[in-house]
């Protein structure tokens, strides 16, 4: 059996981190350890598996492996918290019930004639004395509620985040060294 093995001048992502535990350990030992996973510790694993799926067999851009690791971790530090929050918000939006969607806003209009305290025009504090009150309660139709939900839902909040890691990997992925052919030989063959 023979096969061609491409030779790159740098290691592949999977040669730097061949499992999630080594990725977690390196991130935990770095100054970027608290950059994500404050609300969900599984997000570190998720980032690893997303990177593995996208860049697993890609050669890294740096010859210095430590610089590559810090580049990955700095991208996580820069964009990870926003990505996490977007995941969380999308989860909450997907979890809204029909009652949540149909509920509208509420407006309260109070009138205070001759209060004992003079209101300030720059204050947001409410007066404690009220002569009359009007309220307006809005309720959405199902169609309006679902249309608004669909406007807020995003199909993918991760693609933009993953694209931030492109700079960590070689742009032109082609063997840079001569291609080696590996063949199995019998013990009595002469090479």
C-alpha positions as CSV (number, residue, x, y, z in Angstrom):
1,X,0.0,0.0,0.0
2,X,1.4,3.4,-0.9
3,X,0.2,6.9,-0.1
4,X,1.2,10.4,-0.6
5,X,1.9,12.5,2.5
6,X,1.8,16.3,2.0
7,X,4.6,18.1,3.8
8,X,4.0,21.5,5.2
9,X,6.5,23.8,6.8
10,X,4.3,24.2,9.9
11,X,2.1,21.8,12.0
12,X,-1.6,21.2,11.5
13,X,-4.1,22.4,14.0
14,X,-4.7,18.7,15.1
15,X,-0.9,18.3,15.7
16,X,-1.0,21.3,18.1
17,X,-4.2,20.1,19.9
18,X,-5.2,16.6,19.1
19,X,-8.0,16.6,21.8
20,X,-10.2,19.0,23.7
21,X,-8.4,18.4,27.0
22,X,-5.1,19.7,25.7
23,X,-6.8,22.7,24.3
24,X,-8.6,23.4,27.6
25,X,-5.3,23.0,29.5
26,X,-3.4,25.4,27.3
27,X,-6.2,28.0,27.5
28,X,-6.5,27.6,31.3
29,X,-2.7,28.2,31.6
30,X,-2.8,31.3,29.4
31,X,-3.5,34.9,30.5
32,X,-6.8,34.5,28.4
33,X,-8.2,31.8,30.7
34,X,-11.3,33.9,31.7
35,X,-12.1,35.2,28.3
36,X,-15.1,32.9,27.8
37,X,-17.1,30.3,29.6
38,X,-18.1,32.4,32.6
39,X,-21.8,31.5,32.1
40,X,-21.3,28.1,30.3
41,X,-18.1,26.1,30.8
42,X,-19.1,23.9,27.9
43,X,-18.4,26.8,25.5
44,X,-14.6,26.1,25.7
45,X,-15.2,22.6,24.4
46,X,-17.6,24.0,21.8
47,X,-15.0,26.4,20.5
48,X,-12.4,23.6,20.3
49,X,-14.8,21.4,18.3
50,X,-15.8,24.2,16.0
51,X,-12.2,25.0,15.3
52,X,-11.4,21.3,14.8
53,X,-14.3,21.0,12.3
54,X,-13.3,24.1,10.4
55,X,-9.5,24.1,10.6
56,X,-8.5,20.6,11.9
57,X,-6.3,19.7,8.9
58,X,-5.1,23.2,8.1
59,X,-1.4,24.1,8.6
60,X,-0.9,26.9,11.1
61,X,0.4,30.3,9.9
62,X,3.2,30.6,12.5
63,X,6.3,28.6,12.8
64,X,6.3,29.4,16.5
65,X,3.6,27.2,18.1
66,X,3.3,29.3,21.2
67,X,2.6,32.4,19.1
68,X,0.0,30.4,17.2
69,X,-1.7,29.4,20.5
70,X,-1.7,33.0,21.8
71,X,-3.1,34.2,18.5
72,X,-6.0,31.7,18.8
73,X,-6.5,32.6,22.5
74,X,-6.5,36.3,21.6
75,X,-9.2,35.9,19.0
76,X,-11.2,34.0,21.7
77,X,-10.6,36.9,24.1
78,X,-11.6,39.5,21.5
79,X,-14.7,37.9,20.0
80,X,-15.7,35.0,22.3
81,X,-17.7,36.9,24.9
82,X,-19.9,38.5,22.2
83,X,-20.3,35.2,20.5
84,X,-21.3,33.6,23.8
85,X,-23.9,36.3,24.5
86,X,-25.3,36.0,21.0
87,X,-25.7,32.3,21.5
88,X,-27.4,32.9,24.9
89,X,-29.8,35.5,23.4
90,X,-30.7,33.3,20.5
91,X,-31.4,30.4,22.9
92,X,-33.7,32.7,24.9
93,X,-35.5,33.9,21.8
94,X,-36.0,30.3,20.6
95,X,-37.4,29.5,24.1
96,X,-40.1,32.1,24.2
97,X,-43.6,30.8,24.6
98,X,-46.6,32.0,22.6
99,X,-47.7,34.0,25.7
100,X,-44.4,35.8,25.8
101,X,-44.6,36.6,22.1
102,X,-48.1,37.9,22.3
103,X,-47.4,40.2,25.3
104,X,-46.9,43.8,24.2
105,X,-45.6,46.8,25.9
106,X,-47.5,48.8,28.6
107,X,-47.7,52.6,28.8
108,X,-48.8,54.4,32.0
109,X,-49.7,58.1,32.0
110,X,-50.1,59.8,35.3
111,X,-51.3,63.2,36.1
112,X,-50.5,65.0,39.3
113,X,-52.4,68.3,39.9
114,X,-51.0,70.6,42.6
115,X,-48.5,68.1,44.1
116,X,-46.8,69.2,47.3
117,X,-43.3,68.6,45.7
118,X,-42.2,70.4,42.6
119,X,-40.8,68.1,40.0
120,X,-37.5,68.6,38.3
121,X,-37.3,68.6,34.6
122,X,-34.0,66.8,34.6
123,X,-35.1,64.0,37.0
124,X,-36.6,60.7,36.0
125,X,-38.0,60.1,39.4
126,X,-41.8,59.8,39.6
127,X,-44.0,61.9,41.8
128,X,-45.6,60.1,44.7
129,X,-48.9,62.0,44.4
130,X,-51.3,61.1,41.5
131,X,-54.7,62.6,40.6
132,X,-55.4,60.4,37.6
133,X,-53.8,57.5,35.7
134,X,-54.3,56.2,32.2
135,X,-52.8,53.0,31.0
136,X,-52.4,51.5,27.5
137,X,-51.8,47.8,27.2
138,X,-50.7,46.5,23.8
139,X,-51.2,42.9,22.6
140,X,-49.7,41.5,19.5
141,X,-51.5,39.3,17.0
142,X,-49.9,35.9,16.5
143,X,-48.8,36.8,13.0
144,X,-47.1,40.0,14.2
145,X,-45.5,38.2,17.1
146,X,-44.1,35.4,14.9
147,X,-42.9,37.9,12.3
148,X,-41.1,39.9,15.0
149,X,-39.5,36.7,16.3
150,X,-38.4,35.6,12.9
151,X,-36.8,39.0,12.4
152,X,-34.8,38.6,15.6
153,X,-33.7,34.9,15.1
154,X,-30.4,34.4,13.3
155,X,-29.7,31.2,11.5
156,X,-26.1,31.3,12.4
157,X,-24.3,33.3,15.0
158,X,-21.1,31.3,14.8
159,X,-19.8,31.8,11.2
160,X,-18.7,35.3,11.8
161,X,-16.8,34.2,15.0
162,X,-15.1,31.3,13.2
163,X,-14.0,33.5,10.3
164,X,-12.0,35.6,12.8
165,X,-9.6,32.6,13.2
166,X,-8.6,32.6,9.5
167,X,-5.6,34.7,10.2
168,X,-4.2,31.9,12.3
169,X,-3.9,29.5,9.4
170,X,-2.1,29.5,6.1
171,X,-4.0,31.1,3.3
172,X,-2.7,28.8,0.5
173,X,-2.8,25.3,1.7
174,X,-0.5,23.4,-0.5
175,X,2.4,21.2,0.3
176,X,5.6,23.3,0.7
177,X,8.0,20.5,0.9
178,X,8.5,17.7,-1.6
179,X,5.7,15.1,-1.6
180,X,6.8,11.9,0.1
181,X,5.5,8.5,-1.0
182,X,5.2,5.9,1.7
183,X,5.2,2.3,0.7
184,X,5.3,-0.9,2.5
185,X,8.2,-3.0,1.6
186,X,9.1,-6.6,2.4
187,X,12.0,-7.4,4.6
188,X,13.9,-9.1,1.7
189,X,13.5,-6.2,-0.7
190,X,16.6,-4.0,-1.4
191,X,16.1,-0.3,-1.6
